[in-house]
Amino acid sequence: MHEQMTAEKKTATRNSIWRLLFTLIGISLQIALIVSFFTTLNGRWSWVRDMTQVLTFILVLFIYSQHKTSSMKTPWIILILVLPVFGIVMYLLVGLNGSTYFMRKRYQAVDEELLPHLHRDPLADELLKERHPELSGVSRYLEDYAAYPLYQNTRVRFFPEASMGLEAMKEDLRKASHYIFMEYHAIEEKESWKGIEDILKEKAAQGVEVRIFYDDMGSIGFLDGRFIKRMEAMGIQCRDFNPVMPGLNVFLNNRDHRKITVIDGEIGYTGGYNLANEYFNVTHPYGHWKDTGIRLEGDAVRSLLVTFLENWNAMKDPKLDDTEGDIARYIKVAEKEERADEKREEKRAEEQIREGKLPDISREGFVQPYADNPIDNENVGENVYISLIEQAEDYCWFITPYLIITDEMNHALSLAAKRGVDVRIITPGIPDKKLIYQITRSYYNGLVRNGVRIYEYTPGFCHAKMCVTDDIAATCGTINLDYRSLYHHFENGCLIVDDPVVTEIHDDFLNTMEQCREVTKFYKEGRTRRLRLWQMFLRLFAELL
């Protein structure tokens, strides 16, 4: 039986890879045909050539006038000027970043129903402003422009290794009594997922509602369409995000990179790891895999729940939309329970005041989960990172698998280092994508010249996405320091302030750096001219990758 299942999984994987290859070939052929057709017309009729030149000029002006960083605009302008027909076609397919009318309206409709149920806590806002005014602006930005509020009453647990998070999550899954929602970029049907699947199957049989949501591109090497049917046969609801199809699709470039688990609306997990063997070091394709995550228990889980429901409902046929049903079942019920809890807390506080004691809430930390949507024109992930860099006074440390950043991020990191902040970045020692790794290294020189210190994780590949500043604030989530995470993907993160977990994350950075080699000096003065030229060329097209 085991051998039969193994053979079926291998066949499914091969089928998925063939589907990806077929899709890529199909899209490439369509692009080639379009480019060939218009190139032929340009050569045959002068008026078509003139119209192409006019369109090129208008499109270049349009790109130049956009409210985007120059590092996002310049590669497209160069490509369109050098190869007009090809550049125009590629920009319309990729450069517009999924800005289809249908998808924008779809997400707008879902968000208008969901996000109003994330209520601000004025007391938490005031306390943060009083204790850390420099960080209250970051929190306010997330509330005003991403609609994700600041919370207290939330316990946070940090996992310096993904395997620790997996075991804790399985323990919580076994205790679920109402529902389990899971959203991941990649799921691999092997040992690590099998342990989760067995629990989900058991809980579904007990009447617990289970939903699984995964990105089709992220999982295409691991799963095929039969995975959804197999999950549904177990009583588990399952959907894939933005299925990969051979037809031209301007939304295809936007992927779901989020990693979220919500259990009964009370416990939530997020972090850098997907549900595949390499993330838990069951296999070692790139040496030791360094990944991290967090567990939330309390009020802040509400934001993870809403983030999950956003993509879950946006990917459903609008005619079958059940956003209102989800709000009634999972949010309004929780709101009633919270109001009852608030009344009990108010009564307890009144009793303490009558006894001459003031309620002590000043020691509670602050937690603010947030999400980033690539089609709303608000670069939440990058803006949070830049804000933390600008507010840092003592140190600001990052760990990221990829370092492909805009001029604004580059300037913020460099300026912080110039004004005396200890700025450090940890990147992999063993790459998972060699070309991307070369582009990552191309950014080292400009940073280290300005005082930023760069470390490479020698045991293998670091996939964690974290930032920690001044022993006060930290972030943990899915957002890499690269264009894909910051501009093209659906992402999520969590801002943590004044919580013991911040110290744990700081200590994990120190432990990780002990396993790294510092390459600051080499990239400041040790590069050959040939390497410099090659890296400058790669940087030119970094945003297009």
N, C-alpha and C positions, 0 to 999 in steps of 0.2 A: 504493500500500500504506500509506504513512504517513498519507494523508488518510483511508483507511478506518479505520485504528487510532484516529486522532484522533476520528472520528465515533463509534466504538464506546465510547471512554472518556467522551465527552460524554454519550452515552446512559446509560452506567453511572452517571455522577454524577447525572444527572437522576433515574434510577430510585432511587438511594439517598436522595436528598432527598425524593422522593415517599414512600419507605418511612418516613422519619423523620416526615414530616407525617402520614401515615396512622397511625403509632404514637401520636403525640401526640394526634391527634384521637380515636383509639380509647380511649386511657387517659382523656382528658378527658371523653368521653361516659360511660364507665363510672363515673368519680367523680361526675359530675353525676347519673347515674341513682341511685347509692347515696345521695347526699346528698338528692336529691328524694324518694326513697322513705321515708327515715327522717324527713325534715321533714314529709311528709304524715302519717305515723303519729303524730308528735308533736302535730300539730294536731287529729288525729281522736280520739285516746284519751289521757286524762289520765295513765293509769298508764305509758304509754310515755314521756310527757314527764317524769314523775317518775323513771323509770329512767334517762333520759338525763341528768338533773341529778345523779343519784347517780353514774353513770359518769363524768361530767365532774369531779365532786369527787374521786373515787378516782384518776382519771388525773392530775389536777393534783397530788395528793399524791404519786403515784408519780414524776412528773417532778421534783418538788421534792426528793424524797429521793434521787435518783440522785447518784452520785459524779461529777458533771460541773460544769464552770464555770457560773456563773449566766448568763453571756452566751449559753450554749447552751440553757439551760432557759427563761429569761424570755420569748423570743418565742413559744415553743410554749404557755406558760401563758396569755399574753395572747390568742393566737389561739383557744384552746379556750374561754376564758371569754367572749370576745366573740361567736364563731361556733361554738357547741358542736358541732353535727353535722359541719360542714365541718372544723373543727379536729381532731376525733377521727379522722375518716376520713384526713385528710392525715398526722396523726401516726403512725397505724398503717402507712401506706404509706411515709412518708419518714423520720419522726422516729426510728423504731426502728433505722434505719441498717443495713438488710440483715441483721438478727439472726434469720435463719431457722435453724431447727434443722438442716435439711439442709446448708446451706452451712457453718455452723460445724463440724459434724461432718466434713464433707468436708475442710476445710482443716486441722482438727486431725489427721485421719488422715494426710494428706500430710506435714504438718510433723513429726509424730512419727517418720516414716521418714527424712526428709531432714536435719533440723536436728542430730541427734546426730552427723552426719558433719562438722560444723564444730567442729574441736578447738581448745581454748585452747592458747596458748603461754605457760606460766607465766613464762618468762624475759622475754618481751616485756612482760608485765604488770608484772613487778618493775622492769624498766628504766624504763618510763613512770612508775611510782610514784616512783622515785628521782629522775628528772629533772624531772617535772612532776606533783607530787602533786595539784595543783588540777584537773588534767585526767584523772587516773587514775580518778576517780569517774565521769566521763562515760563512759569506756571500760568500766568495770565495769558500769554500768547497761545498756549495749548488750549486754554478754555475759550478764548475769543475766536481763534481761527481754525481750530481743529474740533472744537466742541467737546473735548474730553476734560472733565473736572479733576480737581485735586481732592484726595481723600486722606482721612486718618482712619483709625479703627481697622487697620489692616496689618496682619502679621506677614512678614516676608522671610523666606528661607532661600539661601543662596546655595547653588550646587557648582563647585569648581570643576566637576567632571560630569559629562552628560550621562554616564552610566548611573551616577548617584541620583540624578533627576528621574531617570527611567524607573528605577526601583521604587522611589517615593511615589511616583505617579501611579504605578501598578497597585501599590498598597491603597491609595485613595480611590482608584477605580473600583476595587473590590468592595468598597464601602458605599458606592453610589446607590441612591434610593429612588431618584426621580429621573435624571437625565445625564447624559454624557455627550458633549459636543467636542469634536476634534478637527482642527484645520491645520494641514501641513503641506509644505511645498513638495516634499518627496516622501513616499512610502514604498518600502521594499519588502516584498513577501518572503522574508527569511526569518532567521531565529529571533531577532529583536522584535519584529512586528508580531511574530507568532505568539509570543508571551502576552502581548496586548490583546491580540485577536481572541485568544481563548477566554480572557476575562470579559471582553465585550460580548461574545457569544453567550456566555453564562448570564450576564446582566440583562441582555435583551430577552432571554428566555424567562427571566424573572419579572418582566414587564417594565424594565427601565428603558426609556427612549434613548437610542443611540444614533448619533449622526456623525458621519465621516465626510470630510471635504478635503480634496487634494488638488494640486495643480497638475494638469495633464502633461505639460512640458517637463516639469520637474520630476515626474514619476514615469515618464514614457519609456525609460530604459528598464523599469521594474514591473510595470503593470500594463494590462490591456483592458478592453471593455468588459471582459469576463469578471474582473475584480468586483465591479459594481453589482453584477448579477449575483455573484457568490455572497457578497455582504447582505444584499436584500433577501436572499434565501435564508439567512440567519436571523432575519428580523431587524437588520441594521439599515438605516437610510444612508445612502451614499451618493455623492455628486462629485463631478470633476469640474475644475475651473477652466474656462476658455479652451475647450477641446481643440487640439491641433488638427487642422483640416488642410487639404491640398490647395484650396482656393485662396486667392489674395484676400487678406483681412488686415486692416490697419490696426485692429485691436490685438493682433497676435503677439505684438512685441511686449505687451503688458502682461506680466505673470503674477501669480499669487505667491509671494515669498513669506507669508506669515506662518507662525508656528504657535498654535493656541490649543489648550485643552481647558474646558470648563466643566466642572462637576457639581451638579445641583445648585449652581449659582453661588456657591459658597467657597469653592476652591478653584484656583486657576493656575495654569502653568504656561510659561513662555520662555523663550531663550533662543539660542542659535541653532540647536540641533533638530534635524529631521528624524523620521522613524525608519532608519536604515542602519545596517550593521556597522558601517565604517564610522558612524558618529559615536558609537559606543565601544569602539576598538575591538569588536568581534573580528573584524578584518582590518588589515593595515595597508591599504593601497598607497598611502603617502606617509608612511611612518606613523608615529603616535598622533592621534587626532585629538586636538585640544578644543573642547567646546564647553559652554556654560549655560546655566538656566536659573530660573527663579520660580518659587512657588508662592502664590498669594492666597491668603485666607482672610475674608472680611469684605468690607464695602467695595474696595477697588475692583473686585472680580466683576462687578456690574459692567465696567468698561470693556473687559475681555468678552463678556457675553454679547454686548452690542456689536463689537467688532466682528465676532463670528457671524452673527445674524445678518450683518451687512452683505458680506459676500455670498452667504448661503442663499439669501432671497434675491440678490441681484442676478444670480446665475439661473434663476428659475423663469419659466415662461410667465410674462406679466399677467396673462389671463388666469394663471393658476397661482398668482401671488398670495402668500399666506403670512405676510409681514404682520398684519393686524392680529392674526391668530397667535403668532409667536409672542407679540407684545402682551396679549391678554394672558397667555399661559405662563410666560417666564419672567416678564418684567413687572406687570401690574400686581401679580401675586406677591412678588418680592417687595414691591413698594408698600403693600398693605402690612406685611410682616415688619418692614423697617419702621413704618410709622408707629406700630405697636411697641417696637423696641425703643424708639425715640421717646415715647410717652413714659415708658418705664424708667429710662435714663433721666428724663426731666424730673420725675417724681423723686428719684434717688438723689438728684442734685439739690432739689428743694429741701429734702430732709437733712442733707449735709449742711446746707446754709443755715437752717434753723438751729442746728447743733453747733453752729459757729465754725464749721469747716467749709472751705471752698473746694469744689471739685478740682482734682489735679489732672489736667489733660496736657500740661506743658511738655511732658516727656515723650509724647507720642510722635513717631516719625510721620513723614508725608510720603504718599505713594500716588503716582499719576500715570497710569497706563494710557497710551495713545496709539493712534493708527495713522498711516499715511496713504493717501489715495492719489495715484499718478494722473488722474484725469480731472482733478479739481483745481489745478494751477496753483496749489499751495504746497511748497516743498518743506513739509513739516519736519521730516527727519534731518535734513541738512540744517534747517534753521535752529533746531534744538541744539545740535552739536556746536554750531557757530556761537550761539548764545552762551553755552557753557564755557567755551574757550575764552570768550571775551570777558566773562565774569571771574575767571580763575585768577587767584592772586599768588598762590604758592606753587601748585603743580596741576597739570592736566595730562592724563595718560589715556591712550587709546590702544585697543587690540582689535585688529580687523584682518580678514583673509585677503582683502584686495585694497589697494590704495590708488584710486584713480579719481582725483578730486578736481573741483572747479577752482578757478582763480580766487574766488571769494574765500573758499575753505583754506586754500594755500596761504592766502594773505593773513587770515585769522590765526592760523597756527604759527606762522612766522612772526607776526607782530607780538603774539603772546610771549614767544621765546625771547624776542628782543627786549621786552619790558621786564624780563627777569623771571618769568614763569618757567618752571621745569616741565617742558613739553616732551613727551616720549610716545613713540608709536611702535607697537609690536606687530610684525607681519610674519608670514610663514617662512620656514627654512627649507621646506620641501613643497613645491607648488603642485596644485591639482590641474592647473591649466598653464602651460609654459609661456604662451604668448602673453596672456594677461599678467603673468608674473614679471615678464620683462617690462611691461608697461608700468606695473607697480614700482619696480626699481627705478624707472625713469624719473619718478617724482622725488627720489631721495635727495639728489644733489641740491635742488632749489630749497628744500626744507633744511637740510643740515647746514648749509651756508649761513642760515639765519638763526641757528642755535637749536633746532629741533634734533632730538636724539632718536635714532632708528635702531631697533633690535629685530633680529630674525630668530624665530623659534626653531632651534636646531633639531629637537627630537622628531619633527615632522610638520604637520599642517595645522595651523591654528585657525579655527572656524568661528571662534567666539566674536561677538560684536558688543564691546563694552567701552564705557568711558567712566573715569572717576576723577573728581576734582576736589582738592583742598580738604579731604577727610569729611566733606559735608554732603556732596551730591554724587550720584552715579546713575548710569543708564545700563540697561541690559535688554536685549531684544534681538531683532532680525536684521537690523539696518547696517549694512556694510558701508565703508567709506569708498563707494564707487558710484558711477553714474547710474547703473542699473537700479541699485537700491534707492538712491537719492532722487531719481527722476522717473524711472520706468515701472517699478514694481509696487504692488500692494504690500505694505510693510507694517510692522507694529513694534513698539518699544515700551519701556517703562522707566519713568524718572523717579528716583528714590532720594529723599532728602532727610537728613538727621535720623537715620535708622542704623542700628548696629550692623546691618548688612553692608553698608558703605565701607566700614572698616574691613569686613571680610573680603570684599571685592578688592580693596587696596592691598591687602595681604596676599591675595591671589595673584595680583599683578607682580608683586615683589618675588613671589615664588616662581612665577613664569619667567621673569627676566633673568633669574639665576640659571635657567636652562637655555638662555638665548646667547647669541653672539652679537655684540654691538658693532654695527657696520658704519657708524657715523663718520669715522675718520676716513675710511676707504672711499666713501661716496662724496666726501668733501674734497679730496685731493688725489684719489688713486685711479680714476677712470681714464682709459685710453681715448684718443680722439675718435677712433672708429666706434667705440662704445657710445660715446657722447652723440655722434651723428646718428647712429641707429636709434637711440632712445629719443632723440628729438623728432625723428620721423614717426616713431610709434605714437608719441604724445599727440601728434597732429590729428590722428584719427581715433584717439582714445574714446571719444564720446560716441562714435559710431559702432563700437563693439558691444 
